[in-house]
Amino acid sequence: MKVGDVIRVVKVPAGLRDDGDLRTKTLFDLCLGKTFPIAGIDANRIELHVGELLGELSYIHSIYIEPENVEVVQISN
């Protein structure tokens, strides 16, 4: 996987929870089954811009997710 590839979130990581205004689990649940281009990659996780799920510009909200929770849908050039 590389930046620009399109992936689908197929699994929500275990142990996530909502905490007050920080709705982490809810946001990951909204991502389940949806496709996103990879915005960045660090040592162990993939960055996805998911703001459009909340009615905002995509880059306003990001999640970081492990590769085992996604599948590649389209490889970029």
Stockholm file with secondary structure:
# STOCKHOLM 1.0

chainA/1-77         MKVGDVIRVVKVPAGLRDDGDLRTKTLFDLCLGKTFPIAGIDANRIELHVGELLGELSYIHSIYIEPENVEVVQISN
#=GR chainA/1-77 SS CCTTCEEEECCCCTTCCCBTTBCHHHHHHHHTTCEEEEEEECSSCEEEECGGGGTSCGGGSEEEECGGGEEEEECCC
#=GC SS_cons        CCTTCEEEECCCCTTCCCBTTBCHHHHHHHHTTCEEEEEEECSSCEEEECGGGGTSCGGGSEEEECGGGEEEEECCC
//
